[in-house]
Amino acid sequence: MEGKIKKKDSFETFLFKGRLIILLVMMNLLLIFLIFRAVIALNVSEYERKAMIEKVKEIADENQLIQDRNTLMEASLAYYKNKALYQPPLSSREIAALRQKGLRNPVMDIKTDLMKHPEFIPYKGIMGGAMRFPSEREIYVVSTKWVRAYFEDGHIGGWMVLEYQVSRNGKISWRVINSYLDNSIDTE
């Protein structure tokens, strides 16, 4: 009997070992499958990550280009706003004559007075803008009789020539000689 038990034990042991091996093989196959899935997922994630990195680089390059253009435009705007436009000086004789009429600082007084009169501009503003003389730097007192001035509404602008007269009490009177828009909206 002992021999039968040994055979039976050995067969059951063999069967048990076989099932254990099959289970281990199946677990290894499952593990390989899970590893394979993880590798595929990592590869997709790596591909997506690389694509995202490329997109971020493109956006960063585009952003840098926009910043460079903005810096250039700001520098250009600052140049045009601050440039010393040529103001032909009035002669000392002309300055003295205007002072005798009551102007303390003739060129500045004339510019300041004109800036108070946007109603002289014969054009209406567009897109909610109001025509005005934006800066004394763009008003040129060219003689004791004439002024050339830039006007704008923030969208369009132009130039005008005005005649002025200073009375004995320093009061300035104006007459528009000519004007034009130097940039208008294209309607086509």
Residue pairs with C-beta under 8 A, 6 or more apart in sequence:
81 135
85 137
85 138
85 140
87 107
87 140
87 141
88 140
88 142
90 98
90 106
90 107
90 141
90 143
90 144
94 106
94 143
94 144
95 106
95 107
97 144
98 106
98 110
98 144
98 166
99 106
101 166
101 167
101 168
101 169
101 170
102 166
102 167
102 168
102 169
102 170
102 171
103 109
103 110
103 166
103 170
106 141
107 141
108 136
109 170
109 172
110 139
110 141
110 147
110 164
110 166
110 172
111 136
111 139
111 141
112 136
113 172
114 120
114 133
114 139
114 147
114 149
114 162
114 164
114 172
114 174
115 132
115 133
115 136
115 139
117 174
118 130
118 131
118 132
118 133
118 151
120 160
120 162
120 174
120 176
121 131
121 132
121 133
121 151
121 160
121 179
122 160
122 176
122 179
123 131
123 151
123 156
123 158
123 179
123 181
124 131
125 131
125 153
125 154
125 155
125 156
126 153
126 155
126 156
126 185
127 153
127 155
129 152
129 153
129 154
129 155
129 156
130 153
131 151
131 152
131 153
132 151
132 152
132 153
133 139
133 149
133 150
133 151
134 150
134 151
134 152
135 150
138 149
138 150
139 147
139 148
139 149
139 150
140 147
140 148
140 149
141 147
142 148
145 163
145 164
145 165
146 161
146 162
146 163
146 164
146 177
147 161
147 162
147 163
147 164
148 159
148 160
148 161
149 159
149 160
149 162
150 157
150 158
150 159
151 157
151 158
151 159
151 160
151 179
152 158
155 185
156 181
156 183
156 184
156 185
157 181
157 182
157 183
158 179
158 180
158 181
158 182
158 183
159 179
159 180
159 182
160 176
160 177
160 178
160 179
160 180
161 176
161 177
161 178
161 179
162 174
162 175
162 176
162 177
163 174
163 175
163 177
164 172
164 173
164 174
164 175
165 172
165 173
166 172
167 173
